[in-house]
Amino acid sequence: MDARLTELLDLLDLERLEVNLFRGQSRDIGSPQVFGGQVLGQALVAASRTVEGRLVHSLHAYFLRRGDVNAPIVFEVDRSRDGGSFTSRRVVAIQHGQPILTMSASFHGDEPGLDHQASMPEAPLPETLRDLPALHAKLFGREEEAHGGLKFQRPFEFRPVRVPEYFEPKPAPPRKQVWLRAAGRLPDDQPLHRCLLTYVSDFDLLDTAMLPHGVSFPQVQIASIDHAIWFHRDVRVDDWLLYDIDSPSASHACGFVRASLFARDGTLVASVAQEGLIRRR
């Protein structure tokens, strides 16, 4: 298995301190704070370890404070409800005595019912596209010319349909498509795949809301405010997934983004929504 993916799995393997109390570590990805997807994934791991026989079908989280990459994160789980059909959990991620994230997650057993889905949009196949490290090498020439999180060796492969413009972006429609998959094969463990999907869902979102305005990261301050995921069907993150993202609105220094995740065969596996701060410097 790829070393980057092994390291991510280690980050998600939380230490149990008490019945409803867990502790996790962080990895520096080149940003000034803990990557939001990491805290989301770890919070879902903590919640999932208090649930038997049911899978997460939705989660809603708020980012409250920047996370410190040099300090452990404690996750406190509140067993809000164990019902006949659904299980509810609330998780608080804590550093230095203060909450940095809150998450509510709902779990549901396998139950038959109505079934329909939106069709997968057209997109080039991932085999016809270049992966992100190759694109960065072409754009920057040398690794030292890249900045921040662009140097981070991600535990997922990313193949964007449209080549990112980092330096002098021109206004473009607020739409993005990216193929992604884990950098290695994973066991048949559906809770693990959903936690990994939660981690990777925080990539490539807010910058979609910047596309119509022709601005890049040095020109704006961005920060995720909240994040929601609905898991519609079983997913494998070690197979190619199409992340189809659009931003219907940006106003009052906030950008709103929504996205759908499709398996290669066209199955809609999850939907994502996020709002974040986008403030001109």
Buried (B, 14 or more C-beta within 10 A) or exposed (E): EBEBBEEBBEBBEBEEEEEBBBBBBBBEBEBEBBBBBBBBBBBBBBBBBBBEEBBBBBBBBBBBBBBBBEEEBBBBBBBEEBEEEBBBBBBBBBBEEEBBBBBBBBBBEEEEEEEEEEEBEEBEEBEEBEBBBEBBEEBBEEEEEBEEBBBBEBBBBBBBBEEBEBEEBEEBEBBBBBBBBBBBEBEEEBBBBBBBBBBBBBBBBBBBBBBBBEBBBEEBEBEBBBBBBBBBEBBBBBBBBBBBBBBEEBEEEBBBBBBBBBBBEEBBBBBBBBBBBBEEE
